[in-house]
Amino acid sequence: MELRDAILGRRSVRRYSSRPVPKKVIEEIIDLAMWAPSGMNRQNWFFVVVTGEIRDKAVEICYEGYLSYIGKKVEKVFSHKPCVVKETRSFFATLGGAPVVVFAYAEPGPESPFTDVQSVSAAIENMLLLAYERGLGTCWMTGPLNMEKEFNRLLGVEGKKLVALIPMGYPQDVPKVPSRRGKKVVYLGFSRRGQS
Ligand SMILES: Cc1cc2nc3c(=O)[nH]c(=O)nc-3n(C[C@H](O)[C@H](O)[C@H](O)COP(=O)(O)O)c2cc1C
């Protein structure tokens, strides 16, 4: 697959089939994702990949987080779109049936927390594109992060910052392509012919 096609075709998938994802496929994706750039080349990412019962417990924690915190924010932001509120609630309750959930953590370093998170985010985006190339769906999620302590207890993680959860599995349906928003870039100092 061309990189361009992966960038354009990847979508946030919120409904998955129950078809298991072979561990080898996940390993290949994560090994390649970790070739991302990182501040001071610290490679400060740490991933925990869960399936089965532990995945089910993680989903329960997500839903607790929805009910206790993020649900209220979703209801406020999307008060004019009740179907988005309903779908989001249902997604947090089930993670769309994704058989695998990847937890992406940052190991704190000597620079700012922004550097730590940006390095992990670079690896996450690699992961999303590689998963798409392998026919897998993903959804980058920060909504459940208020439950970090509960996730850490479940996963036995200490001393790291939870950056995102990524449900992963074979998509049940292909989500709609979201529209692109206004002007987000300016070019300065280029000549008319596009050469500086
Ligand atoms: C940092 C970040 C956090 C996100 N958190 C959530 C989330 O908590 N729940 C969710 O359903 N989608 C989440 N998303 C997915 C976005 O909603 C999605 O990327 C956006 O709607 C564009 O759709 P697309 O990914 O299909 O292009 C998140 C995406 C990013 C980059």
The ligand as a Tripos MOL2 file, in Angstrom:
@<TRIPOS>MOLECULE
LIG
   31    33     1     0     0
SMALL
NO_CHARGES

@<TRIPOS>ATOM
      1 C1         -5.5270   12.7740   20.5160 C.3       1 LIG1
      2 C2         -6.8090   12.1230   20.0230 C.ar      1 LIG1
      3 C3         -7.7640   11.7240   20.9440 C.ar      1 LIG1
      4 C4         -8.9340   11.0950   20.5060 C.ar      1 LIG1
      5 N1         -9.8330   10.6160   21.4450 N.ar      1 LIG1
      6 C5        -10.9320    9.9630   21.0430 C.ar      1 LIG1
      7 C6        -11.8090    9.3850   22.0000 C.ar      1 LIG1
      8 O1        -11.5930    9.4560   23.2080 O.2       1 LIG1
      9 N2        -12.9140    8.7390   21.5540 N.ar      1 LIG1
     10 C7        -13.1730    8.6160   20.2110 C.ar      1 LIG1
     11 O2        -14.1940    8.0160   19.8600 O.2       1 LIG1
     12 N3        -12.3480    9.1270   19.2630 N.ar      1 LIG1
     13 C8        -11.2430    9.7920   19.6490 C.ar      1 LIG1
     14 N4        -10.3560   10.2850   18.7080 N.ar      1 LIG1
     15 C9        -10.6230   10.0830   17.2690 C.3       1 LIG1
     16 C10       -11.1570   11.3590   16.5990 C.3       1 LIG1
     17 O3        -12.4850   11.5670   17.0030 O.3       1 LIG1
     18 C11       -11.0370   11.1730   15.0710 C.3       1 LIG1
     19 O4         -9.6690   11.0790   14.7320 O.3       1 LIG1
     20 C12       -11.6630   12.3380   14.2930 C.3       1 LIG1
     21 O5        -13.0460   12.3720   14.4880 O.3       1 LIG1
     22 C13       -11.3750   12.2200   12.7820 C.3       1 LIG1
     23 O6        -11.8280   10.9890   12.2650 O.3       1 LIG1
     24 P1        -10.8300    9.9900   11.5110 P.3       1 LIG1
     25 O7         -9.8200    9.5240   12.5420 O.co2     1 LIG1
     26 O8        -11.7100    8.8620   11.0220 O.co2     1 LIG1
     27 O9        -10.1620   10.7330   10.4020 O.co2     1 LIG1
     28 C14        -9.1810   10.9100   19.1130 C.ar      1 LIG1
     29 C15        -8.1920   11.3080   18.1930 C.ar      1 LIG1
     30 C16        -7.0200   11.9000   18.6470 C.ar      1 LIG1
     31 C17        -5.9440   12.2710   17.6400 C.3       1 LIG1
@<TRIPOS>BOND
     1     1     2 1
     2     2     3 ar
     3     2    30 ar
     4     3     4 ar
     5     4     5 ar
     6     4    28 ar
     7     5     6 ar
     8     6     7 ar
     9     6    13 1
    10     7     8 2
    11     7     9 ar
    12     9    10 ar
    13    10    11 2
    14    10    12 ar
    15    12    13 ar
    16    13    14 ar
    17    14    15 1
    18    14    28 ar
    19    15    16 1
    20    16    17 1
    21    16    18 1
    22    18    19 1
    23    18    20 1
    24    20    21 1
    25    20    22 1
    26    22    23 1
    27    23    24 1
    28    24    25 2
    29    24    26 1
    30    24    27 1
    31    28    29 ar
    32    29    30 ar
    33    30    31 1
@<TRIPOS>SUBSTRUCTURE
     1 LIG1         1 GROUP 0 **** ****
